[in-house]
Amino acid sequence: MPQISCLYVRLPNWVGDVCMSLPSLALLGDTGLPLVVCARPWARDLLDGVAKHGFIPMRGRLWDDARAVREHRRAPGVAAGHPHGLTLPDSLSSAAVFRLAGVPSAGYRDDGRSLLLRWPIAKPDPSLHAVQSWYYLTRTALGRWGLPCGPDQPGPLLNLPMTPAHREAAEALLRDAGLAGQRFVLIAPTATGLHKGRIKVWPGFDALTRALQARGHIVVMCPPPAEADEAARNAPTARLLPAVPLGAFAALTARAALVVCNDSGVSHVAAAAGARQLTLFGVTNPGRTGPWSPRAVCVGSGRNWPDAEEVEREAYALLETAP
């Protein structure tokens, strides 16, 4: 096999999935080869602390994305030779981008994708957690390429590398809100989209917020602009902080005494940042998409939301032991 000059990796399109890809990114970085991350534009800030040779924004337009990868390959300072690609999403388009850009790639075998992939890989047991599934794909691809594969399983932490700028932006947000040095609970009472037609938001955030406030806790939320109105409806007495980029938001979760959220992107950002968190399930499978963190407590199931008393009890217990 010709010597590999560079590794291109296409990350998934959702915030939580990008966080769950962090062990795979670390495995690719451990090869010592130049690593180029191809992901949605918002991921650039979140992954600013990840060691990489470049970042190519993927905007979801096939020909434009392929052109961006081709142009990166020809840019000054990029090693000429034989790049290899890894596409974590299952989509045809993600495999087609690398094929059109002249980057032979590996990815999970799926309908039609095998024709676009140089190294199609059969999917493992579907019961694996998403972190394990992408890690398995990465290890298998590295083995096919004759590169170091790393440990059999991902470690217990996602290990998002936050930068000093991320932490300072979170502290500036708290200073501007008059919360510098104060203890607070961060809630995320929203979740994007539906899961099999069912709403992914626990219905008790208002009652939980009021109960925490009655015990003297400061409760804040920091949703993206598109979710601010919904957050205000779901928890009208919580303090609404201005939206910040994802890196600063990750630092904010780490700064909170407790994060309470649905099974959503926030849950995975908090897990990636090592935050103390309580994640609520009612329509999704904790075994497949639960937060990958030993500091996370999950309540509920894929069939039923937890009741308010159980959530309050778990939140109080976590806050009693929080620094």
C-alpha positions in Angstrom: 0.0 0.0 0.0 1.4 3.5 -0.9 2.5 5.6 2.0 -0.5 7.6 3.5 0.1 11.3 3.4 -3.0 12.6 5.2 -6.2 11.5 6.8 -9.5 13.2 6.1 -12.4 12.5 8.4 -16.1 13.4 7.7 -17.9 13.9 11.0 -21.7 13.5 11.5 -24.0 16.5 11.1 -25.4 16.7 14.7 -23.8 18.3 17.7 -24.3 15.2 19.9 -22.9 12.9 17.3 -19.8 15.1 16.8 -19.2 14.8 20.6 -19.6 11.1 20.5 -17.0 11.0 17.7 -14.3 12.4 19.9 -12.7 9.0 20.8 -12.5 8.3 17.1 -10.8 11.6 16.4 -8.3 10.9 19.2 -7.6 7.5 17.6 -6.9 9.1 14.2 -4.7 11.7 15.8 -2.6 9.1 17.5 -1.4 7.8 14.1 0.8 10.9 13.9 -0.5 11.6 10.4 -1.9 15.0 9.4 -5.6 15.0 10.3 -8.1 17.1 8.4 -11.6 17.4 9.9 -14.6 17.8 7.5 -17.7 18.9 9.4 -20.5 21.4 9.7 -19.3 25.0 10.1 -20.4 25.2 13.8 -18.1 22.3 14.7 -15.0 24.5 14.0 -15.4 26.3 17.3 -16.3 23.3 19.4 -13.3 21.4 18.0 -10.9 24.3 18.2 -8.8 22.5 20.8 -8.5 19.2 18.8 -5.1 18.8 17.2 -5.6 18.8 13.5 -4.0 19.9 10.2 -7.1 21.7 8.9 -10.8 22.1 9.1 -13.1 22.1 6.0 -16.6 23.3 6.5 -19.2 20.9 5.0 -22.4 22.8 4.0 -24.5 20.0 2.7 -24.1 20.8 -1.0 -22.4 17.8 -2.7 -20.4 19.5 -5.4 -19.4 22.5 -3.3 -18.2 20.2 -0.5 -16.2 18.0 -2.9 -14.7 21.1 -4.4 -13.7 22.3 -0.9 -11.9 19.0 -0.2 -10.1 19.1 -3.6 -9.0 22.7 -3.0 -7.6 21.8 0.4 -5.6 18.9 -1.1 -4.0 21.4 -3.5 -3.4 24.1 -1.0 0.2 25.1 -0.1 1.6 23.2 2.9 -0.6 20.2 2.4 1.5 17.0 1.9 1.2 15.6 -1.6 0.8 11.9 -1.9 -1.9 9.4 -1.0 -4.6 10.8 1.3 -7.1 8.4 2.9 -10.6 9.3 4.1 -13.0 8.0 6.8 -16.7 8.9 6.6 -18.5 8.4 9.9 -22.0 9.2 8.6 -24.0 6.5 6.8 -25.2 8.8 4.0 -24.5 8.4 0.3 -23.5 12.0 0.1 -20.8 11.8 2.7 -19.1 9.0 0.8 -19.7 10.7 -2.5 -17.9 13.9 -1.4 -14.6 12.1 -0.8 -15.1 10.0 -4.0 -15.5 13.2 -6.1 -12.6 14.8 -4.3 -10.3 12.0 -5.2 -9.9 10.7 -1.6 -10.3 6.9 -1.3 -12.2 6.3 1.8 -13.6 3.8 4.4 -17.0 3.8 5.9 -19.9 1.5 6.9 -21.3 -0.6 4.1 -24.8 0.4 3.2 -27.2 0.4 0.3 -25.3 2.0 -2.6 -22.3 3.2 -0.5 -20.1 0.2 -1.3 -19.6 1.5 -4.8 -18.3 4.8 -3.5 -16.0 3.4 -0.8 -12.6 1.9 -1.3 -12.9 0.1 2.0 -16.5 -0.8 2.8 -16.9 -2.1 6.4 -19.8 -4.3 7.6 -21.7 -2.8 10.6 -21.2 -4.4 14.0 -23.9 -5.4 16.5 -26.6 -2.7 16.3 -26.9 -2.7 20.1 -23.5 -1.0 20.5 -23.5 2.6 21.8 -22.9 5.2 19.1 -19.5 6.0 20.6 -18.5 2.3 20.3 -19.9 2.0 16.8 -17.9 4.9 15.4 -14.8 3.8 17.3 -15.1 0.3 15.9 -15.4 1.8 12.4 -12.3 3.9 13.0 -10.2 1.0 14.4 -11.2 -1.3 11.5 -10.3 1.3 8.9 -6.9 1.9 10.6 -6.3 -1.8 10.6 -7.1 -2.0 6.8 -4.6 0.8 6.3 -1.8 -0.9 8.3 -1.8 1.9 10.9 -1.8 1.6 14.8 -5.4 0.7 15.9 -5.2 1.7 19.6 -7.2 -0.1 22.4 -10.1 -2.4 21.6 -12.6 -0.1 23.3 -13.0 3.6 23.8 -12.1 5.0 27.3 -14.7 6.1 29.7 -14.4 9.8 28.8 -15.0 11.8 25.6 -12.3 14.3 26.6 -13.3 17.4 24.7 -10.2 19.6 24.7 -11.5 23.1 25.7 -9.3 26.1 25.0 -8.5 29.0 27.3 -10.7 31.1 25.0 -13.6 28.8 25.5 -13.3 29.1 29.3 -12.8 32.8 29.3 -15.9 33.3 27.1 -18.0 31.3 29.6 -16.6 33.3 32.5 -17.3 36.5 30.6 -20.9 35.4 30.0 -21.3 34.8 33.8 -19.7 38.1 34.7 -22.0 40.0 32.4 -25.0 38.2 34.0 -23.9 39.0 37.5 -23.1 35.4 38.2 -19.3 35.5 38.5 -18.2 33.0 41.2 -21.8 31.9 41.9 -23.1 28.3 41.9 -25.9 27.6 39.4 -27.9 24.8 37.8 -27.9 24.8 34.0 -31.1 23.4 32.4 -31.7 22.7 28.7 -35.5 22.4 28.4 -35.5 21.9 24.6 -34.5 19.2 22.0 -34.5 19.5 18.3 -37.0 17.4 16.2 -39.0 14.4 17.0 -38.0 10.8 17.6 -40.4 8.4 15.8 -43.1 11.1 15.9 -42.6 11.6 19.7 -41.5 14.8 21.4 -38.1 14.6 23.0 -38.6 17.1 25.7 -39.4 16.1 29.3 -42.6 18.0 30.3 -41.6 18.8 33.9 -38.9 21.5 33.5 -41.1 24.3 34.8 -41.9 22.4 38.0 -38.3 21.4 38.5 -37.1 24.9 38.0 -39.5 26.3 40.6 -38.6 23.5 43.0 -34.9 24.2 42.7 -35.4 28.0 43.1 -37.5 27.4 46.2 -34.4 25.7 47.7 -32.3 28.7 46.8 -30.6 27.4 43.6 -30.0 29.8 40.7 -31.3 28.2 37.5 -30.1 29.3 34.1 -30.5 28.2 30.5 -28.4 29.2 27.5 -30.2 27.9 24.3 -29.3 28.7 20.7 -31.3 31.6 19.3 -33.7 29.3 17.4 -34.7 27.6 20.6 -34.9 30.6 23.0 -38.6 31.0 22.7 -39.3 27.4 23.3 -37.0 27.3 26.3 -38.8 30.4 27.8 -42.1 28.6 27.4 -40.9 25.4 28.9 -39.2 27.0 31.9 -40.5 30.6 32.2 -38.8 31.4 35.6 -35.3 30.2 34.6 -32.8 32.9 33.8 -32.2 33.1 30.1 -28.6 33.8 29.2 -27.4 35.0 25.7 -26.4 32.3 23.3 -22.7 31.6 22.9 -20.7 29.4 20.5 -20.5 25.7 21.3 -17.0 25.8 22.8 -18.0 28.5 25.3 -21.2 26.5 26.0 -19.2 23.4 26.7 -17.1 25.4 29.2 -20.4 26.7 30.7 -21.6 23.1 31.3 -18.3 22.3 33.1 -18.7 25.4 35.3 -22.3 24.5 36.3 -23.0 22.7 39.6 -25.4 20.5 37.6 -26.7 20.2 34.1 -30.2 18.9 33.6 -31.2 18.1 30.0 -33.0 15.8 27.7 -31.3 13.2 25.6 -30.1 15.9 23.1 -27.0 17.6 21.9 -26.6 19.4 25.3 -26.3 16.0 27.0 -23.4 15.0 24.8 -21.7 18.4 25.0 -21.9 18.2 28.8 -20.5 14.7 28.8 -17.7 15.8 26.5 -16.9 18.6 28.9 -16.9 16.3 31.9 -19.9 18.1 33.5 -22.0 16.7 36.3 -25.3 16.0 34.6 -28.7 14.5 34.9 -30.1 13.3 31.5 -33.8 12.6 31.1 -35.1 9.9 28.7 -38.6 9.2 27.5 -38.5 8.3 23.9 -34.9 7.3 23.1 -32.6 4.4 24.1 -30.1 5.3 26.8 -28.0 2.3 25.8 -27.5 3.6 22.3 -27.3 7.4 22.8 -26.9 8.0 26.5 -24.2 10.4 27.7 -20.7 8.7 27.6 -19.5 9.9 31.0 -19.1 8.5 34.4 -20.4 11.8 35.8 -23.8 11.4 34.1 -26.9 10.1 35.8 -29.7 8.9 33.5 -33.4 8.5 34.5 -36.3 7.4 32.4 -36.3 5.0 29.5 -37.1 4.7 25.8 -40.8 4.1 26.7 -41.6 6.4 29.6 -40.4 9.7 31.0 -39.5 9.8 34.7 -41.9 11.5 37.0 -41.2 14.9 38.6 -40.5 13.5 42.1 -37.8 11.1 40.8 -36.0 13.9 38.8 -36.1 16.3 41.8 -34.8 13.6 44.1 -31.9 12.8 41.7 -31.1 16.5 41.2 -31.0 17.2 44.9 -28.8 14.2 45.6 -26.3 15.4 42.9 -26.3 19.0 44.1 -25.6 17.9 47.7 -22.3 16.3 46.5 -21.4 19.0 44.0 -18.5 21.3 44.8 
